[in-house]
Amino acid sequence: MTTAQDRIMTLDKAREIIKQQISFGSGYNRNAVRLLLGEIQREYGLQAGDQLIEELALGEVFGLVPGTDFTRVGR
């Protein structure tokens, strides 16, 4: 049985998924990363998303810029 705790996206889980998306590197993967960042920003705030963008060099890989609000992506 899945609990609410299992459904929460942790920063470590997001980091792992984003690294996989980077290895694939297409436009579809860019959108998947934007969706993940939106979820992280909703759960942990804009700074957590910015941290992942900088840490994983998402500006260089997908052109994502710190300070961007991704919370409405896919909604």
C-alpha positions in Angstrom: 0.0 0.0 0.0 1.3 3.4 -0.9 1.3 6.1 1.8 1.3 9.9 1.4 4.9 9.9 2.5 5.8 7.6 -0.4 4.3 10.0 -2.9 6.2 13.1 -1.7 9.0 14.0 -4.0 12.2 14.3 -2.0 15.1 16.4 -3.2 17.3 13.3 -3.4 14.7 11.5 -5.5 14.3 14.6 -7.8 18.1 14.8 -8.2 18.3 11.2 -9.2 15.4 11.5 -11.8 16.8 14.7 -13.2 20.2 13.1 -13.7 18.5 10.4 -15.7 16.7 13.0 -17.8 20.0 14.8 -18.5 21.5 11.6 -19.8 18.7 11.4 -22.4 18.9 15.1 -23.3 15.9 15.8 -25.6 13.2 18.4 -25.5 10.8 15.9 -23.9 13.3 15.4 -21.1 13.6 19.2 -20.7 9.9 19.4 -20.1 10.0 16.5 -17.7 12.7 18.3 -15.7 10.5 21.5 -15.7 7.6 19.4 -14.3 9.9 18.0 -11.6 11.2 21.4 -10.7 7.6 22.7 -10.4 6.8 19.9 -7.9 10.0 20.6 -5.9 9.1 24.3 -5.8 5.6 23.6 -4.6 6.9 21.3 -1.8 10.1 23.1 -0.8 10.1 26.6 -2.3 11.7 28.5 -5.2 15.2 28.3 -3.6 15.2 24.5 -3.6 14.4 24.5 -7.4 17.2 27.1 -7.9 19.6 25.0 -6.0 18.9 22.0 -8.3 19.2 24.2 -11.4 22.7 25.4 -10.3 23.9 22.1 -8.8 23.0 20.0 -11.9 24.0 22.7 -14.4 20.4 22.8 -15.9 21.1 26.2 -17.4 23.8 24.7 -19.6 21.9 21.4 -20.4 18.3 22.6 -20.8 18.6 26.5 -20.7 16.7 26.7 -17.4 17.3 29.8 -15.4 17.3 30.2 -11.6 14.4 32.3 -10.3 12.0 30.9 -12.8 8.6 29.8 -11.4 7.9 26.3 -12.6 4.9 25.7 -10.3 2.4 26.2 -13.1 4.1 24.0 -15.7 1.7 21.2 -16.7 -1.3 22.8 -14.9 
